[in-house]
Structure formats: structure tokens, C-alpha cells
């Protein structure tokens, strides 16, 4: 008999201190990802993208199972998800699951989750969603999920599911692989019947986002150690934590799944010990915007490749609105001729550029919509687009982008800025190419990103400089006014 597997997803990374909440409309049309999907259209729409569920679809189809599409949605990181949005999305997904059960038995459920979503009424939004799904299908139907490694993994999430599989990489270049692994574990669980033994552990310190990159130490070495320790278990899930979520379970955590409880406990304890032994290496050093721009100008003067500036604290992928202008002001003030800033999220300025037209001068109150600090600039409109293109980089290849009306402008003394109407992290060279800019020819590229930009931009870079310009995605989370963290959780390594 052909197995029937229900699939769906809900993805959001919630920053408790971000300037704007996540609304239902944000899930309908995210900037750099597919729009909300429901029912039969879900599979053909998502199959060719780079999101985790695409990998799960591929693994399931290769195994000959029948997929029952529920609903899938994603919104760019922002503040906590409004209750209206969470309840509507959960209702759509759960109603579809209930209807599928009316048609015929379901053998398993796969969910494409993030793991760091906060809803206004549910601090552990994914744990609550898994709880609802579990109550619908009952205790005998296996449920697995893929996660972003920035998940704040909770005991409820582990308890209400059979296995959880986070990506192994940051930048996230293995999203489809994680989805496929979660599907494989689901099918294995259906075939073998007995539940996996589970072990759950939490680390007692927050790790800065910038030092979680798996391309650099210490995370590169820790992930190699994770792979070795995971050889004897079904899955050794390591979630780095998203250190901007003000609730008790914020922070890194490990979940091990194995044939025996002893094996699961041993793997989880060993990885936790490895993390503790290297804790001090996670301390992160960044430089001020002024220092970063000065260094970029100095290096670019004799470089043959672009110097990259990471505007880490206004990262749209971490809850920033992508519209602060601190780094741009430094580029202008220090005369960084030829530099390009990717991007400023400002629908009003983009609309004004479209009204003015290419080649014309324009005065803009640029950016600053989230922090009330716009930058008045005199500029020239170079190029206009509708903001629609397809991502090509290692993280998002195949994903459709829709940034709304977009403009490329030039500000004296020759600093170019990509102005968009919908936020997206600057993680793909296609953002620049679609406005006619060849990234390889730019002396300095400033990117609204913390780490993800490295996947596509690092191969062309002369040097990478992480800048601390104003923004909510602070490099040092210990500066935030947390109120709900669990006792004993330390805010800074060491």
C-alpha cells in the first residue's frame, strides 16, 4: 500500500526587540522567497526552489509515497508574529490536515519549520503548532520537521515530534538536504515503528550571530565534531540559537535521536561538552562604521577585487528592517567613490524614483523609517526595475524574488544605492545584477547582512569587514533589555 505523507510549513525568525511585528500580509508575499502556498499548487511551486520542503518533496517522490500538500508560508525576520497571523496560518494548516484525514489515513507528517518563531501569545510558536498537529493525528502517527539552525530548540518541540533536523551550515546552503533528511527519518520511523530514543540538552550561554558562521572557527570545527559524534545515532540535531528572542528557551540546544537512550544521551552530552570547551572562541569583535569604511577605502585603493562591508546590525535576515543609514552616511562622508550599498528598504523613496524617472536628479529622505533617522540626499536615478528576478547564489538558487518597485540611485560623490520596496537580506549577487551592477567590478560593496552574504559574495572578495552601524540586530546581545530568559543563562561567551 502506498504511504500517504502530509507536508506543510511555517517559517519565521522572531526578534523580540525588532522595530516591526510580523503580520499576516508579510507571509503572503515575502521578498526573496515563494509566496504562501495552499493545497495542490504547493508541490509544483516549491519543488524547484531552495527551501527545505523542496528537498523533502524530492526524497518523498523518489520513495514513491503519495504526498498530501497542506499549506506552506514564510515571512522575513521581524518582530514577534501577530496573533492574527499565527492563528490564521495554524488554522489553515490544521484544517487541511483534518480534511486529509477525512479522506484517508495519514501515515506521517513532515513540516518545514524555522524554530525561532515567537507569537504574541505563544513564546514557543513552533512547539504550539507541533502540539496542535500532534493532537489532530494522534500519538501513533510519526511527525518530523526540518529546522533552521538558528532555532531556539525547546523541550516541547522535541516532545511533540519524532525527529527534528536542522541545517548543518551557516550560510544555509544545505536547506534542501535537511528537508530530505527529515523526510528520510519520517519514512524510516514509519517502517521501523518503535520510537527513537531522545535526549535534549541546552547550553547556558547565548552565542553571537556573527560567530556562528560554519565557514570559520570555532563553528567549523564544532560542526566537524558534530558529524563524528553523529555517526552512531539517527540524528544529532544542533541548533545554534537565535539570541534576540526574549523567552525562557532562548539559546543553543542539542537533540539526539538513537536506537537506545544511552546512545542518545552520550551523543548529546559529548557535543555539549565540545561547545563548553570552546566557548571563549565565540567572542565576536566588530569595528565601528567609521573604522570599517576607512579600512575599506584603504584596501580598495590597491585591490583588484571588491572589499565587502557587512552592515550586520541592520540585517533583514535577523529582524532588521533594512533601512538604517548609518553605514551609508559614512560612505558618503568619507567619499567612498564607486561604492555600492545593497540595499535600503524604503518603498516611499523607491516610488519617488519611479515617478521621477531615470537620469533625473532627485532629493530623497532616504531610509530611516524604522528608527526615525532618515538621511536627506541629493541623488540621480540610474535605473528602475519591478524588483522581480530569480536568485542564483548557493543559498537561494531558483527562489523567486519580488522586492517591489526598485531603483538604483547615485549619491554624490559616486556612492550607488539599491532602493527597494520590500525587505530582503543582501545574500545574493542577483540583487545587484538585476539593476545592472556587476558586483565583481565594484571597489566596495556594503551589504545588509551578517553572515549569509558570504556564500555568494566571499568568493569575489578581497577582504570582508564587519561593521557595527546602528540597527536592532546587535552584535552583542548582552546589551539588550531581556526580561524573560531562564535563570542562569549567560548573555555573552566567557
LINFENVEN-V380243 format. One record per residue. RES is the residue in one small letter. PSI is psi in whole degrees, 0 to 359 (NA if undefined). OMEGA is omega in whole degrees, 0 to 359 (none if undefined). NEAR is the number of other C-alpha atoms within 12 Angstrom. Layout:
# LINFENVEN-V380243
{{RES,PSI,OMEGA,NEAR} {RES,PSI,OMEGA,NEAR}}
This chain:
# LINFENVEN-V380243
{{x,137,181,8} {x,131,178,16} {x,144,174,24} {x,117,182,31} {x,122,176,40} {x,136,180,49} {x,144,178,50} {x,186,181,51} {x,157,178,48} {x,117,184,53} {x,123,170,47} {x,141,175,47} {x,114,191,44} {x,126,180,50} {x,113,184,46} {x,335,186,40} {x,12,179,32} {x,155,186,35} {x,340,184,29} {x,144,177,26} {x,169,173,35} {x,123,182,38} {x,168,178,30} {x,321,180,29} {x,329,180,24} {x,330,179,33} {x,339,181,35} {x,321,183,27} {x,77,176,28} {x,154,187,37} {x,310,188,40} {x,22,182,44} {x,168,178,40} {x,154,178,42} {x,171,180,32} {x,136,181,31} {x,141,177,32} {x,138,171,30} {x,211,190,28} {x,329,181,19} {x,346,183,19} {x,311,187,29} {x,307,180,33} {x,331,180,19} {x,319,187,28} {x,345,186,37} {x,319,185,27} {x,11,181,25} {x,183,181,34} {x,10,181,36} {x,157,186,49} {x,322,183,49} {x,335,177,52} {x,321,177,41} {x,322,178,35} {x,319,178,47} {x,313,180,43} {x,315,181,32} {x,320,180,30} {x,316,181,36} {x,325,177,24} {x,335,180,16} {x,356,176,21} {x,21,179,16} {x,162,176,27} {x,123,180,27} {x,137,177,35} {x,100,184,37} {x,134,180,39} {x,269,176,39} {x,154,180,40} {x,139,176,43} {x,159,180,42} {x,143,171,41} {x,147,178,45} {x,148,180,46} {x,141,181,47} {x,200,175,45} {x,181,181,37} {x,149,181,39} {x,129,178,45} {x,146,181,31} {x,320,179,23} {x,314,181,20} {x,311,182,31} {x,314,183,39} {x,322,179,25} {x,316,180,24} {x,314,179,39} {x,321,180,34} {x,317,179,23} {x,313,182,28} {x,314,183,37} {x,325,177,37} {x,320,178,25} {x,321,178,28} {x,318,179,40} {x,318,179,25} {x,321,178,22} {x,323,178,27} {x,330,176,25} {x,329,182,13} {x,318,182,12} {x,162,178,18} {x,147,174,25} {x,131,182,32} {x,339,180,35} {x,164,180,46} {x,129,171,52} {x,134,178,55} {x,138,176,53} {x,97,184,49} {x,164,173,48} {x,301,179,47} {x,355,179,51} {x,33,179,49} {x,135,171,55} {x,129,169,44} {x,159,183,40} {x,323,182,25} {x,357,181,18} {x,104,180,24} {x,327,177,35} {x,79,188,37} {x,318,179,42} {x,324,176,47} {x,320,178,35} {x,319,178,32} {x,317,177,41} {x,322,177,42} {x,317,180,26} {x,318,178,27} {x,316,180,40} {x,321,180,32} {x,331,179,19} {x,314,186,30} {x,341,181,32} {x,172,186,22} {x,342,187,22} {x,344,182,22} {x,120,182,33} {x,144,178,42} {x,124,174,48} {x,163,180,50} {x,148,167,50} {x,152,182,54} {x,154,166,51} {x,140,180,43} {x,348,174,42} {x,9,176,49} {x,141,167,46} {x,86,187,52} {x,135,183,47} {x,161,177,38} {x,325,179,28} {x,319,178,26} {x,317,180,42} {x,318,183,37} {x,320,186,29} {x,1,180,32} {x,169,179,46} {x,331,176,44} {x,144,178,46} {x,134,186,56} {x,102,175,50} {x,156,172,45} {x,160,178,41} {x,349,191,38} {x,151,172,36} {x,103,14,34} {x,150,187,39} {x,88,180,36} {x,5,181,32} {x,34,182,32} {x,316,180,36} {x,325,179,39} {x,321,179,31} {x,319,177,43} {x,318,179,43} {x,319,179,38} {x,320,178,39} {x,323,177,47} {x,319,179,45} {x,318,178,38} {x,324,178,38} {x,313,180,45} {x,322,176,37} {x,317,180,25} {x,321,178,31} {x,319,183,27} {x,320,187,16} {x,337,179,13} {x,301,183,19} {x,144,178,17} {x,151,172,28} {x,146,168,35} {x,141,184,30} {x,145,173,35} {x,130,184,39} {x,131,180,35} {x,147,175,33} {x,139,174,35} {x,148,187,37} {x,31,178,31} {x,143,176,35} {x,141,179,45} {x,126,179,43} {x,142,181,42} {x,314,185,42} {x,332,181,46} {x,6,178,36} {x,359,183,41} {x,128,183,33} {x,0,175,31} {x,348,183,26} {x,166,176,21} {x,150,8,21} {x,351,187,27} {x,328,178,34} {x,314,179,24} {x,323,180,21} {x,321,179,33} {x,329,174,32} {x,320,177,22} {x,322,177,25} {x,318,180,34} {x,319,180,22} {x,317,180,18} {x,331,182,31} {x,357,183,29} {x,332,183,18} {x,10,181,22} {x,166,180,31} {x,322,179,35} {x,132,174,41} {x,95,187,46} {x,118,178,49} {x,115,178,52} {x,126,186,48} {x,337,184,45} {x,149,174,44} {x,104,195,44} {x,26,179,50} {x,14,182,49} {x,116,185,47} {x,76,174,38} {x,169,193,36} {x,326,187,27} {x,17,176,40} {x,140,173,46} {x,175,182,42} {x,150,179,43} {x,160,182,42} {x,139,171,46} {x,126,180,52} {x,140,180,44} {x,126,186,40} {x,175,178,33} {x,325,183,23} {x,156,178,20} {x,324,180,22} {x,318,181,19} {x,319,179,27} {x,314,180,32} {x,318,182,28} {x,317,181,28} {x,315,180,39} {x,317,181,38} {x,322,181,29} {x,318,179,28} {x,322,178,38} {x,320,178,36} {x,321,178,23} {x,317,179,27} {x,316,181,38} {x,324,182,25} {x,339,183,17} {x,15,185,24} {x,314,185,29} {x,334,182,21} {x,347,181,26} {x,358,176,33} {x,137,187,27} {x,131,176,29} {x,128,175,18} {x,165,180,28} {x,161,179,26} {x,162,179,25} {x,319,181,33} {x,314,178,30} {x,319,183,22} {x,314,180,37} {x,318,179,42} {x,317,179,27} {x,321,179,28} {x,317,178,42} {x,318,180,33} {x,312,182,20} {x,319,183,25} {x,334,182,31} {x,330,181,21} {x,10,184,16} {x,155,176,21} {x,355,180,17} {x,163,183,26} {x,145,168,34} {x,130,182,42} {x,132,174,46} {x,121,178,52} {x,113,178,47} {x,71,195,57} {x,328,188,51} {x,355,173,45} {x,36,181,49} {x,115,177,48} {x,338,178,49} {x,359,178,43} {x,5,180,49} {x,354,174,46} {x,160,181,47} {x,356,178,48} {x,29,185,55} {x,7,178,50} {x,154,190,41} {x,12,182,43} {x,314,181,36} {x,322,178,48} {x,318,179,52} {x,322,178,32} {x,319,178,34} {x,317,179,39} {x,312,184,34} {x,327,180,23} {x,6,175,26} {x,45,183,24} {x,72,184,38} {x,133,179,27} {x,351,179,31} {x,152,176,42} {x,134,178,43} {x,125,181,50} {x,96,21,52} {x,173,170,49} {x,123,180,52} {x,101,184,43} {x,93,183,37} {x,325,181,32} {x,315,180,27} {x,322,178,39} {x,318,179,40} {x,320,179,27} {x,321,178,30} {x,319,179,38} {x,325,179,32} {x,323,182,19} {x,315,178,23} {x,159,182,22} {x,145,177,23} {x,348,185,19} {x,149,173,21} {x,156,182,22} {x,145,173,29} {x,127,184,22} {x,146,165,28} {x,89,196,27} {x,132,174,41} {x,201,175,37} {x,16,181,31} {x,333,182,25} {x,335,183,31} {x,9,179,23} {x,34,178,16} {x,63,178,18} {x,162,180,24} {x,118,178,29} {x,124,182,19} {x,149,168,27} {x,124,188,23} {x,174,174,33} {x,135,179,30} {x,121,181,35} {x,318,185,30} {x,148,179,31} {x,142,175,32} {x,172,175,32} {x,1,177,24} {x,13,181,36} {x,128,179,28} {x,177,179,30} {x,133,179,28} {x,148,184,35} {x,349,186,26} {x,175,184,29} {x,331,181,31} {x,319,192,37} {x,13,185,39} {x,124,180,29} {x,343,179,26} {x,136,175,31} {x,136,175,30} {x,141,176,37} {x,93,183,30} {x,8,181,39} {x,184,179,30} {x,127,188,33} {x,146,179,46} {x,144,168,47} {x,121,181,41} {x,161,175,47} {x,129,180,35} {x,135,175,35} {x,133,14,27} {x,48,178,24} {x,26,175,27} {x,122,180,36} {x,148,181,41} {x,134,172,49} {x,117,182,52} {x,123,185,50} {x,169,182,47} {x,353,181,37} {x,136,190,38} {x,148,175,47} {x,143,175,49} {x,142,181,50} {x,73,186,50} {x,2,187,43} {x,133,179,39} {x,339,181,38} {x,334,177,35} {x,316,180,49} {x,319,183,40} {x,327,184,26} {x,349,172,29} {x,16,174,33} {x,16,179,23} {x,125,175,28} {x,110,185,21} {x,325,184,34} {x,341,182,26} {x,0,183,23} {x,130,178,37} {x,322,181,37} {x,131,176,49} {x,119,176,53} {x,128,188,55} {x,131,175,52} {x,86,184,52} {x,157,176,49} {x,309,185,45} {x,322,188,44} {x,332,180,39} {x,334,184,46} {x,330,183,39} {x,318,184,31} {x,332,185,32} {x,331,183,40} {x,321,181,31} {x,340,180,20} {x,4,190,26} {x,142,169,31} {x,318,180,27} {x,150,176,30} {x,129,180,35} {x,125,179,39} {x,121,185,40} {x,141,177,42} {x,79,172,37} {x,164,182,40} {x,142,179,33} {x,163,186,37} {x,341,183,38} {x,69,191,45} {x,141,180,34} {x,331,181,42} {x,97,182,29} {x,342,181,34} {x,347,179,24} {x,353,182,16} {x,154,183,23} {x,69,178,17} {x,148,178,23} {x,344,191,17} {x,14,179,18} {x,157,181,27} {x,150,179,21} {x,139,177,15} {x,351,179,17} {x,121,180,26} {x,146,189,23} {x,353,185,33} {x,137,178,27} {x,140,178,29} {x,NA,none,19}}
